[in-house]
Amino acid sequence: VSIVFMGVFTGNLMCGPCSDRIGRRWPVIISSAAVGIFGILSAFTMGFWTLSTARFFVGLAFGFGVPASCAYCLEIAPTAWRTFVYCLPCCLYMAGEAYSASIIWLDDPTMKHLDWR
Protein backbone atom coordinates (compact mmCIF):
# COMPACT_ATOMS: atom_id res chain seq x y z
CA VAL A 1 0.00 0.00 0.00
CA SER A 2 2.87 2.38 0.75
CA ILE A 3 4.12 2.19 -2.83
CA VAL A 4 0.79 3.61 -4.04
CA PHE A 5 1.19 6.65 -1.80
CA MET A 6 4.72 7.20 -3.05
CA GLY A 7 3.21 7.33 -6.52
CA VAL A 8 0.49 9.72 -5.35
CA PHE A 9 3.15 12.02 -3.88
CA THR A 10 5.13 11.98 -7.11
CA GLY A 11 2.01 12.57 -9.21
CA ASN A 12 0.97 15.51 -7.02
CA LEU A 13 4.36 17.11 -7.52
CA MET A 14 4.13 16.69 -11.29
CA CYS A 15 0.56 17.89 -11.69
CA GLY A 16 0.99 21.57 -10.86
CA PRO A 17 3.68 22.44 -13.42
CA CYS A 18 2.00 20.30 -16.07
CA SER A 19 -1.41 21.88 -15.47
CA ASP A 20 0.14 25.33 -15.66
CA ARG A 21 1.59 24.52 -19.08
CA ILE A 22 -1.22 22.63 -20.79
CA GLY A 23 -4.30 23.37 -18.67
CA ARG A 24 -6.30 21.16 -16.33
CA ARG A 25 -8.33 19.18 -18.84
CA TRP A 26 -5.57 16.94 -20.22
CA PRO A 27 -4.08 15.94 -16.85
CA VAL A 28 -7.53 14.81 -15.72
CA ILE A 29 -8.10 12.80 -18.93
CA ILE A 30 -4.61 11.29 -18.89
CA SER A 31 -4.95 10.45 -15.20
CA SER A 32 -8.28 8.69 -15.63
CA ALA A 33 -7.00 6.59 -18.53
CA ALA A 34 -3.74 5.73 -16.78
CA VAL A 35 -5.47 4.66 -13.55
CA GLY A 36 -7.63 2.29 -15.56
CA ILE A 37 -4.75 0.91 -17.61
CA PHE A 38 -2.35 0.39 -14.71
CA GLY A 39 -5.15 -0.93 -12.47
CA ILE A 40 -5.99 -3.63 -15.01
CA LEU A 41 -2.30 -4.29 -15.60
CA SER A 42 -1.73 -4.80 -11.87
CA ALA A 43 -4.36 -7.56 -11.87
CA PHE A 44 -2.25 -9.55 -14.34
CA THR A 45 1.14 -9.21 -12.65
CA MET A 46 2.99 -12.37 -11.73
CA GLY A 47 5.45 -11.18 -9.11
CA PHE A 48 5.78 -8.85 -6.17
CA TRP A 49 8.01 -6.33 -7.95
CA THR A 50 5.85 -6.10 -11.06
CA LEU A 51 2.80 -5.62 -8.84
CA SER A 52 4.63 -2.92 -6.87
CA THR A 53 5.64 -1.17 -10.09
CA ALA A 54 2.11 -1.28 -11.49
CA ARG A 55 0.64 -0.01 -8.22
CA PHE A 56 3.21 2.81 -8.10
CA PHE A 57 1.99 3.93 -11.51
CA VAL A 58 -1.63 3.69 -10.37
CA GLY A 59 -0.72 6.05 -7.53
CA LEU A 60 1.24 8.30 -9.87
CA ALA A 61 -1.73 8.58 -12.23
CA PHE A 62 -4.15 9.16 -9.36
CA GLY A 63 -1.92 11.81 -7.80
CA PHE A 64 -1.45 13.43 -11.20
CA GLY A 65 -5.18 13.96 -11.71
CA VAL A 66 -6.55 14.82 -8.28
CA PRO A 67 -5.18 18.37 -7.88
CA ALA A 68 -6.28 19.33 -11.39
CA SER A 69 -9.74 17.80 -10.98
CA CYS A 70 -10.24 19.48 -7.59
CA ALA A 71 -9.31 22.87 -8.99
CA TYR A 72 -11.45 22.27 -12.07
CA CYS A 73 -14.49 21.30 -10.00
CA LEU A 74 -14.10 24.34 -7.74
CA GLU A 75 -13.97 26.63 -10.77
CA ILE A 76 -17.23 25.37 -12.23
CA ALA A 77 -19.18 24.85 -8.97
CA PRO A 78 -21.57 27.57 -7.79
CA THR A 79 -20.19 29.55 -4.87
CA ALA A 80 -22.68 28.11 -2.37
CA TRP A 81 -21.71 24.53 -3.31
CA ARG A 82 -17.92 24.85 -3.42
CA THR A 83 -17.26 23.54 0.08
CA PHE A 84 -19.50 20.53 -0.48
CA VAL A 85 -18.04 19.83 -3.93
CA TYR A 86 -14.51 19.93 -2.51
CA CYS A 87 -15.17 17.98 0.72
CA LEU A 88 -17.33 15.13 -0.60
CA PRO A 89 -14.60 13.44 -2.70
CA CYS A 90 -12.16 13.77 0.21
CA CYS A 91 -14.64 12.10 2.57
CA LEU A 92 -15.30 9.32 0.07
CA TYR A 93 -11.54 8.79 -0.33
CA MET A 94 -11.14 8.42 3.44
CA ALA A 95 -14.10 6.01 3.56
CA GLY A 96 -12.40 3.92 0.85
CA GLU A 97 -9.18 3.85 2.83
CA ALA A 98 -11.05 2.71 5.95
CA TYR A 99 -12.79 0.02 3.90
CA SER A 100 -9.46 -1.21 2.51
CA ALA A 101 -7.92 -1.30 5.99
CA SER A 102 -10.87 -3.26 7.35
CA ILE A 103 -10.59 -5.83 4.55
CA ILE A 104 -6.88 -6.26 5.28
CA TRP A 105 -7.63 -6.60 9.00
CA LEU A 106 -10.36 -9.18 8.36
CA ASP A 107 -7.97 -11.19 6.18
CA ASP A 108 -5.24 -11.30 8.85
CA PRO A 109 -5.97 -9.65 12.22
CA THR A 110 -2.41 -10.25 13.44
CA MET A 111 -0.92 -8.66 10.29
CA LYS A 112 1.79 -11.35 10.23
CA HIS A 113 0.76 -13.58 7.34
CA LEU A 114 -0.31 -11.15 4.63
CA ASP A 115 -0.18 -12.48 1.09
CA TRP A 116 0.72 -10.11 -1.69
CA ARG A 117 -1.63 -11.96 -4.05
TORPA-4810 file (N, C-alpha, C, O; in nm, 3 decimals):
<nodes>
NODE_1_0.083_-0.119_0.000_0.000_0.000_0.000_0.087_0.125_0.000_0.051_0.226_-0.061_V
NODE_2_0.200_0.120_0.067_0.287_0.238_0.075_0.337_0.281_-0.062_0.354_0.401_-0.087_S
NODE_3_0.361_0.186_-0.150_0.412_0.219_-0.283_0.310_0.304_-0.360_0.349_0.389_-0.441_I
NODE_4_0.182_0.281_-0.337_0.079_0.361_-0.404_0.090_0.506_-0.359_0.079_0.597_-0.441_V
NODE_5_0.111_0.528_-0.230_0.119_0.665_-0.180_0.247_0.735_-0.223_0.250_0.857_-0.236_F
NODE_6_0.352_0.659_-0.246_0.472_0.720_-0.305_0.443_0.768_-0.446_0.491_0.873_-0.487_M
NODE_7_0.363_0.691_-0.520_0.321_0.733_-0.652_0.230_0.855_-0.647_0.243_0.945_-0.729_G
NODE_8_0.139_0.857_-0.551_0.049_0.972_-0.535_0.130_1.098_-0.508_0.104_1.203_-0.565_V
NODE_9_0.229_1.087_-0.419_0.315_1.202_-0.388_0.386_1.252_-0.513_0.390_1.372_-0.540_F
NODE_10_0.442_1.160_-0.589_0.513_1.198_-0.711_0.418_1.261_-0.812_0.451_1.361_-0.875_T
NODE_11_0.300_1.202_-0.828_0.201_1.257_-0.921_0.153_1.396_-0.881_0.133_1.482_-0.966_G
NODE_12_0.136_1.417_-0.750_0.097_1.551_-0.702_0.203_1.655_-0.736_0.171_1.767_-0.775_N
NODE_13_0.328_1.617_-0.720_0.436_1.711_-0.752_0.441_1.745_-0.901_0.476_1.857_-0.939_L
NODE_14_0.407_1.648_-0.984_0.413_1.669_-1.129_0.293_1.744_-1.184_0.302_1.809_-1.288_M
NODE_15_0.180_1.735_-1.116_0.056_1.789_-1.169_0.055_1.941_-1.183_0.010_1.993_-1.285_C
NODE_16_0.104_2.011_-1.084_0.099_2.157_-1.086_0.170_2.218_-1.206_0.108_2.293_-1.282_G
NODE_17_0.299_2.187_-1.226_0.368_2.244_-1.342_0.305_2.202_-1.475_0.298_2.281_-1.569_P
NODE_18_0.261_2.077_-1.483_0.200_2.030_-1.607_0.068_2.102_-1.633_0.041_2.142_-1.747_C
NODE_19_-0.013_2.118_-1.531_-0.141_2.188_-1.547_-0.121_2.334_-1.583_-0.201_2.392_-1.657_S
NODE_20_-0.015_2.394_-1.531_0.014_2.533_-1.566_0.050_2.547_-1.714_0.018_2.647_-1.777_D
NODE_21_0.117_2.446_-1.768_0.159_2.452_-1.908_0.049_2.417_-2.007_0.031_2.486_-2.107_R
NODE_22_-0.026_2.310_-1.979_-0.122_2.263_-2.079_-0.268_2.275_-2.035_-0.357_2.236_-2.110_I
NODE_23_-0.293_2.326_-1.916_-0.430_2.337_-1.867_-0.467_2.218_-1.780_-0.388_2.126_-1.763_G
NODE_24_-0.588_2.221_-1.727_-0.630_2.116_-1.633_-0.701_1.999_-1.700_-0.709_1.890_-1.643_R
NODE_25_-0.752_2.021_-1.819_-0.833_1.918_-1.884_-0.751_1.794_-1.917_-0.792_1.683_-1.883_R
NODE_26_-0.636_1.810_-1.981_-0.557_1.694_-2.022_-0.499_1.614_-1.906_-0.497_1.492_-1.914_W
NODE_27_-0.451_1.676_-1.800_-0.408_1.594_-1.685_-0.519_1.508_-1.627_-0.494_1.395_-1.585_P
NODE_28_-0.642_1.559_-1.624_-0.753_1.481_-1.572_-0.783_1.363_-1.665_-0.806_1.252_-1.619_V
NODE_29_-0.783_1.387_-1.796_-0.810_1.280_-1.893_-0.700_1.176_-1.890_-0.727_1.056_-1.887_I
NODE_30_-0.575_1.221_-1.892_-0.461_1.129_-1.889_-0.462_1.047_-1.760_-0.437_0.927_-1.762_I
NODE_31_-0.491_1.113_-1.649_-0.495_1.045_-1.520_-0.601_0.936_-1.518_-0.574_0.824_-1.473_S
NODE_32_-0.719_0.967_-1.564_-0.828_0.869_-1.563_-0.793_0.747_-1.648_-0.815_0.633_-1.606_S
NODE_33_-0.738_0.770_-1.765_-0.700_0.659_-1.853_-0.588_0.576_-1.791_-0.592_0.453_-1.795_A
NODE_34_-0.488_0.644_-1.734_-0.374_0.573_-1.678_-0.412_0.492_-1.554_-0.359_0.382_-1.534_A
NODE_35_-0.502_0.544_-1.471_-0.547_0.466_-1.355_-0.615_0.338_-1.402_-0.591_0.231_-1.345_V
NODE_36_-0.697_0.348_-1.503_-0.763_0.229_-1.556_-0.665_0.130_-1.616_-0.675_0.010_-1.590_G
NODE_37_-0.572_0.179_-1.695_-0.475_0.091_-1.761_-0.386_0.022_-1.659_-0.371_-0.100_-1.662_I
NODE_38_-0.326_0.099_-1.569_-0.235_0.039_-1.471_-0.309_-0.044_-1.366_-0.253_-0.139_-1.311_F
NODE_39_-0.435_-0.010_-1.338_-0.515_-0.093_-1.247_-0.542_-0.230_-1.306_-0.530_-0.331_-1.237_G
NODE_40_-0.578_-0.234_-1.433_-0.599_-0.363_-1.501_-0.467_-0.437_-1.513_-0.461_-0.558_-1.492_I
NODE_41_-0.362_-0.366_-1.547_-0.230_-0.429_-1.560_-0.186_-0.491_-1.428_-0.126_-0.599_-1.428_L
NODE_42_-0.215_-0.426_-1.317_-0.173_-0.480_-1.187_-0.246_-0.610_-1.154_-0.195_-0.691_-1.076_S
NODE_43_-0.364_-0.631_-1.212_-0.436_-0.756_-1.187_-0.369_-0.875_-1.256_-0.391_-0.989_-1.217_A
NODE_44_-0.289_-0.847_-1.358_-0.225_-0.955_-1.434_-0.077_-0.973_-1.402_-0.008_-1.048_-1.471_F
NODE_45_-0.028_-0.906_-1.300_0.114_-0.921_-1.265_0.140_-1.057_-1.205_0.052_-1.118_-1.145_T
NODE_46_0.264_-1.104_-1.221_0.299_-1.237_-1.173_0.397_-1.237_-1.057_0.426_-1.343_-1.002_M
NODE_47_0.448_-1.123_-1.019_0.545_-1.118_-0.911_0.525_-0.995_-0.825_0.451_-0.903_-0.860_G
NODE_48_0.591_-0.996_-0.713_0.578_-0.885_-0.617_0.628_-0.754_-0.677_0.562_-0.651_-0.662_F
NODE_49_0.742_-0.757_-0.743_0.801_-0.633_-0.795_0.723_-0.576_-0.912_0.712_-0.454_-0.926_W
NODE_50_0.668_-0.662_-0.997_0.585_-0.610_-1.106_0.454_-0.553_-1.052_0.404_-0.453_-1.102_T
NODE_51_0.400_-0.617_-0.948_0.280_-0.562_-0.884_0.311_-0.428_-0.820_0.233_-0.333_-0.832_L
NODE_52_0.424_-0.419_-0.751_0.463_-0.292_-0.687_0.482_-0.182_-0.790_0.442_-0.068_-0.767_S
NODE_53_0.543_-0.216_-0.902_0.564_-0.117_-1.009_0.431_-0.070_-1.066_0.409_0.050_-1.084_T
NODE_54_0.343_-0.165_-1.094_0.211_-0.128_-1.149_0.133_-0.043_-1.050_0.068_0.054_-1.089_A
NODE_55_0.137_-0.078_-0.923_0.064_-0.001_-0.822_0.125_0.138_-0.802_0.053_0.233_-0.773_R
NODE_56_0.258_0.149_-0.816_0.321_0.281_-0.810_0.264_0.370_-0.920_0.233_0.486_-0.897_F
NODE_57_0.251_0.313_-1.040_0.199_0.393_-1.151_0.050_0.423_-1.137_0.003_0.525_-1.187_F
NODE_58_-0.024_0.336_-1.070_-0.163_0.369_-1.037_-0.165_0.491_-0.945_-0.242_0.585_-0.967_V
NODE_59_-0.081_0.490_-0.844_-0.072_0.605_-0.753_-0.025_0.730_-0.824_-0.077_0.839_-0.799_G
NODE_60_0.073_0.716_-0.911_0.124_0.830_-0.987_0.012_0.892_-1.071_-0.005_1.014_-1.072_L
NODE_61_-0.064_0.807_-1.140_-0.173_0.858_-1.223_-0.282_0.923_-1.138_-0.335_1.028_-1.173_A
NODE_62_-0.314_0.859_-1.026_-0.415_0.916_-0.936_-0.369_1.051_-0.882_-0.444_1.149_-0.884_F
NODE_63_-0.246_1.056_-0.834_-0.192_1.181_-0.780_-0.177_1.289_-0.886_-0.183_1.408_-0.855_G
NODE_64_-0.159_1.248_-1.009_-0.145_1.343_-1.120_-0.278_1.411_-1.151_-0.279_1.527_-1.192_F
NODE_65_-0.388_1.341_-1.133_-0.518_1.396_-1.171_-0.595_1.465_-1.062_-0.676_1.553_-1.091_G
NODE_66_-0.573_1.428_-0.937_-0.655_1.482_-0.828_-0.643_1.634_-0.811_-0.746_1.701_-0.803_V
NODE_67_-0.523_1.692_-0.806_-0.518_1.837_-0.788_-0.586_1.913_-0.903_-0.655_2.012_-0.880_P
NODE_68_-0.566_1.866_-1.025_-0.628_1.933_-1.139_-0.780_1.918_-1.136_-0.852_2.013_-1.166_A
NODE_69_-0.829_1.799_-1.100_-0.974_1.780_-1.098_-1.039_1.858_-0.983_-1.150_1.909_-0.999_S
NODE_70_-0.970_1.868_-0.870_-1.024_1.948_-0.759_-1.035_2.095_-0.798_-1.137_2.159_-0.774_C
NODE_71_-0.929_2.147_-0.857_-0.931_2.287_-0.899_-1.036_2.311_-1.007_-1.106_2.412_-1.007_A
NODE_72_-1.047_2.216_-1.099_-1.145_2.227_-1.207_-1.287_2.227_-1.153_-1.370_2.307_-1.195_Y
NODE_73_-1.316_2.137_-1.059_-1.449_2.130_-1.000_-1.482_2.257_-0.922_-1.596_2.305_-0.927_C
NODE_74_-1.385_2.311_-0.850_-1.410_2.434_-0.774_-1.435_2.553_-0.866_-1.510_2.644_-0.830_L
NODE_75_-1.375_2.553_-0.983_-1.397_2.663_-1.077_-1.537_2.662_-1.135_-1.594_2.768_-1.161_E
NODE_76_-1.593_2.544_-1.157_-1.723_2.537_-1.223_-1.840_2.524_-1.124_-1.955_2.538_-1.164_I
NODE_77_-1.811_2.499_-0.996_-1.918_2.485_-0.897_-1.972_2.622_-0.857_-1.895_2.718_-0.848_A
NODE_78_-2.102_2.631_-0.832_-2.157_2.757_-0.779_-2.094_2.788_-0.643_-2.056_2.696_-0.570_P
NODE_79_-2.085_2.912_-0.610_-2.019_2.955_-0.487_-2.076_2.886_-0.363_-2.000_2.846_-0.274_T
NODE_80_-2.205_2.872_-0.355_-2.268_2.811_-0.237_-2.235_2.662_-0.224_-2.245_2.607_-0.114_A
NODE_81_-2.197_2.597_-0.331_-2.171_2.453_-0.331_-2.023_2.418_-0.327_-1.990_2.300_-0.321_W
NODE_82_-1.935_2.514_-0.330_-1.792_2.485_-0.342_-1.737_2.403_-0.227_-1.657_2.312_-0.251_R
NODE_83_-1.776_2.431_-0.106_-1.726_2.354_0.008_-1.771_2.208_-0.002_-1.692_2.117_0.019_T
NODE_84_-1.898_2.188_-0.034_-1.950_2.053_-0.048_-1.882_1.979_-0.162_-1.844_1.862_-0.148_F
NODE_85_-1.866_2.045_-0.275_-1.804_1.983_-0.393_-1.658_1.946_-0.364_-1.609_1.845_-0.415_V
NODE_86_-1.591_2.023_-0.284_-1.451_1.993_-0.251_-1.440_1.886_-0.142_-1.352_1.800_-0.149_Y
NODE_87_-1.528_1.889_-0.043_-1.517_1.798_0.072_-1.571_1.658_0.045_-1.519_1.561_0.101_C
NODE_88_-1.674_1.644_-0.038_-1.733_1.513_-0.060_-1.633_1.412_-0.116_-1.624_1.302_-0.061_L
NODE_89_-1.558_1.442_-0.222_-1.460_1.344_-0.270_-1.355_1.309_-0.165_-1.311_1.194_-0.157_P
NODE_90_-1.314_1.405_-0.085_-1.216_1.377_0.021_-1.273_1.281_0.125_-1.204_1.189_0.170_C
NODE_91_-1.400_1.301_0.161_-1.464_1.210_0.257_-1.480_1.071_0.198_-1.461_0.971_0.269_C
NODE_92_-1.516_1.062_0.071_-1.530_0.932_0.007_-1.395_0.861_-0.004_-1.387_0.739_0.009_L
NODE_93_-1.289_0.937_-0.027_-1.154_0.879_-0.033_-1.117_0.819_0.102_-1.064_0.708_0.110_Y
NODE_94_-1.144_0.893_0.210_-1.114_0.842_0.344_-1.200_0.720_0.377_-1.152_0.627_0.442_M
NODE_95_-1.324_0.718_0.333_-1.410_0.601_0.356_-1.353_0.480_0.281_-1.357_0.369_0.333_A
NODE_96_-1.302_0.500_0.161_-1.240_0.392_0.085_-1.115_0.339_0.153_-1.091_0.218_0.154_G
NODE_97_-1.037_0.427_0.210_-0.918_0.385_0.283_-0.956_0.304_0.407_-0.892_0.203_0.436_E
NODE_98_-1.059_0.346_0.478_-1.105_0.271_0.595_-1.159_0.134_0.554_-1.137_0.035_0.623_A
NODE_99_-1.229_0.129_0.442_-1.279_0.002_0.390_-1.163_-0.092_0.355_-1.166_-0.210_0.391_Y
NODE_100_-1.063_-0.039_0.287_-0.946_-0.121_0.251_-0.875_-0.173_0.376_-0.837_-0.290_0.383_S
NODE_101_-0.858_-0.087_0.475_-0.792_-0.130_0.599_-0.873_-0.237_0.670_-0.816_-0.331_0.726_A
NODE_102_-1.005_-0.225_0.668_-1.087_-0.326_0.735_-1.081_-0.460_0.663_-1.084_-0.565_0.727_S
NODE_103_-1.073_-0.458_0.531_-1.059_-0.583_0.455_-0.925_-0.650_0.486_-0.919_-0.772_0.504_I
NODE_104_-0.820_-0.571_0.493_-0.688_-0.626_0.528_-0.693_-0.684_0.669_-0.640_-0.793_0.693_I
NODE_105_-0.754_-0.613_0.762_-0.763_-0.660_0.900_-0.845_-0.788_0.910_-0.811_-0.878_0.987_W
NODE_106_-0.954_-0.797_0.834_-1.036_-0.918_0.836_-0.960_-1.038_0.777_-0.980_-1.151_0.820_L
NODE_107_-0.876_-1.012_0.680_-0.797_-1.119_0.618_-0.693_-1.175_0.714_-0.672_-1.296_0.720_D
NODE_108_-0.627_-1.086_0.790_-0.524_-1.130_0.885_-0.518_-1.032_1.002_-0.443_-0.934_0.995_D
NODE_109_-0.594_-1.056_1.108_-0.597_-0.965_1.222_-0.462_-0.943_1.288_-0.438_-0.837_1.346_P
NODE_110_-0.372_-1.041_1.281_-0.241_-1.025_1.344_-0.142_-0.950_1.255_-0.037_-0.907_1.302_T
NODE_111_-0.176_-0.936_1.129_-0.092_-0.866_1.029_0.047_-0.931_1.018_0.147_-0.863_0.997_M
NODE_112_0.052_-1.064_1.032_0.179_-1.135_1.023_0.188_-1.227_0.903_0.298_-1.265_0.863_K
NODE_113_0.076_-1.262_0.845_0.076_-1.358_0.734_0.005_-1.302_0.612_-0.077_-1.371_0.551_H
NODE_114_0.034_-1.179_0.577_-0.031_-1.115_0.463_0.026_-1.170_0.333_0.148_-1.181_0.317_L
NODE_115_-0.060_-1.203_0.242_-0.018_-1.248_0.109_-0.022_-1.130_0.015_-0.113_-1.048_0.023_D
NODE_116_0.072_-1.120_-0.073_0.072_-1.011_-0.169_-0.028_-1.037_-0.280_-0.066_-0.944_-0.351_W
NODE_117_-0.071_-1.158_-0.298_-0.163_-1.196_-0.405_-0.302_-1.205_-0.351_-0.395_-1.236_-0.426_R
</nodes>
